[in-house]
Amino acid sequence: MSDIVEAKGLTKVYRRGREEIHALRDVDFIVKKGEFASIIGPSGSGKTALLNVLGCLDTPTRGSLRINGIETCGLREHDLVKLRRDNIGFVFQQFYLMPTLTARENIELPLLFSHKNGKGAGIDGILEMVGLSDRGNHLPGQLSGGEMQRVAIGRALINDPKIVLADEPTGNLDSATSHMIFKLFEELNRQGMTLIIVTHNLDLARKAHKMYTLKDGQIEGCEDCSPNTDMMC
Amino acid sequence: MNFLTLAAKNLTRRRGRTGLTIIGVAIAISVLFSLLALNSGYEKELNKEVNSMGVHILAVPKGCPYEAASLIIHGGVIPKYLSATDLDNVTRIPDVELATPMLMHQFMKKDEKTGKSTPHIIYGIKMEDMLQLKPWWKVEGRFLEDNETRVMLVGRDLADKENLSVGQVLPVGPAKEDFTIVGILERTGDQDDQFHFFPLEEAQRVFGKEGKITTIAVKVREVSRISDVSEEMEKVPDIQVVTMTQIMGTIMNLAGSARSLLLTVIAIALIISAFGIINTLLMSVNERTREFGMMKAIGASGSDIGKMVLMETVFITISGGIIGTLAALVGSSLIESFVKGMLPYSPAGSLISFSPELVGFSLAFSLFMGLVCGIYPAFLSSRLSPMEAIRGGME
């Protein structure tokens, strides 16, 4: 399998006044096509910073990052937008659904930005995939937390991305709903989708192929969670 | 779904705030639209009114030309008089086709029911001359004869207001002499609808102004000779010459300053409204920073976000523009009475003249206002870095 994410020596330094905060320190990170990776670590360990850099929402201070074979460092915002649009789907902890749009319209939103309007059949397929065929015309306010997160996952999938990044996707959900969401991620992965998920939930993180542990901006360990293995990767 | 739908749905999120902003724009556009409608309507009505006098030049006793202009059209008492000699001098000028004397007088009539006295304007006229000047005059009953006594014509509006009819007798003058209404003029749409008309000599007799006249109305053989005749007339002592063009110019000048004041008020209203829109949008942009971050994360470019915010602004201003224009069309009579109260002189007809071009201009102005007001919030939102936006802070 080829590498879809290839990060070398990623460093991210934030400045707060005179203070420098090292969110990432010389991180090497590789995810292969079709792989399911989870990132765990205590608060402030740099999980979200890493995910933001991997998702090209933020630029690294140093290091290099290749997404689907494209070197992202040095790309202009315009090119980063295109890269994100064509390659990456995002799922957030707070869902960030538009309250005035129905579930169907929320899923459709990325098509508007990628100027691919009119993919009605695609939206129906996504609604079915996330188990919301009968809830498409409901507003977010009429949906449960789990349903809202499934809408957000549908929105991340509509542009047919190469990789889905999820930041604490079950952080606002109860454990039963969290398991359902993870089952959905597992199903997506079975269909060939590459997934990188940041989570605090160790049980769920172990459902990934590989579980990376981040501490103080560095990858402290990587555990291969594939069945019948108990190895460090 | 398209950007317009998205922008419209975004605005429904804070309905009260959006509604109030739209009302603010609607008020400003409504007043602007009315003023523009008034601008063209005022000139049109004034022109119509001046032309309806059927004369090219007026001679009045020397005095303030502004006062004379207003009195001639609206009626009133000019406390100075011209004489028969002045009339002869004017008549003798070459190219004068007709010079007819008039006496304008005012008397107070007491309403029997309310007991209130209201001013009435009387014109002493030479009937044949008037019919030459105003060939469009038609009458219910009959016209006057110049040598008749104790008879009068009345204007249509006056007759309707006072419930007057042909054959009715009215007491007139200091001696309360009985005058019979022999005819009621058909509606002319100008100030003639408000006046009483007496044979000239009868008017002079009743009010003790024998041999005196207040105005000489002159019709020139050819319109191109108006300035030459006017120059000749100015050589006659005691008289002030006022051409219709001068009257219009004078009144337009007077009205111009009042309109400038109105325009200033409207400009201030528009500026306040514009800042209201910008404020609303900035608040809205600020509240939705995280949402914009999400949009960027799912593939929106800065220009997509800016376009959406700009569309929201244009949506607000165009909605305000449509509502404001409709409100101005519906409430034009209210606006007209307000504006009439502010102008030093107003023609009798409707001052507000609407046209499709004006509607188009108002809507185009709403669009322009939206674009101007939306630029800054759109620029700010488009510049948000996705990371900072998701964290919830504006750069």
Interface residues (C-beta under 8 A of the other chain):
Chain A: N52 G55 L57 D58 E77 H78 V81 R84 R85 G89 F90 F92 Q94 Y96 M98 P99 T100 L101 E105 E108 L109 P110 L112 F113 S114 N117 R155 A156 N159
Chain B: M1 N2 F3 L6 K9 N10 T12 R13 R290 E291 G293 M294 M295 K296 A297 I298 G299 A300 S301 G302 D304 S385 P386 M387 I390
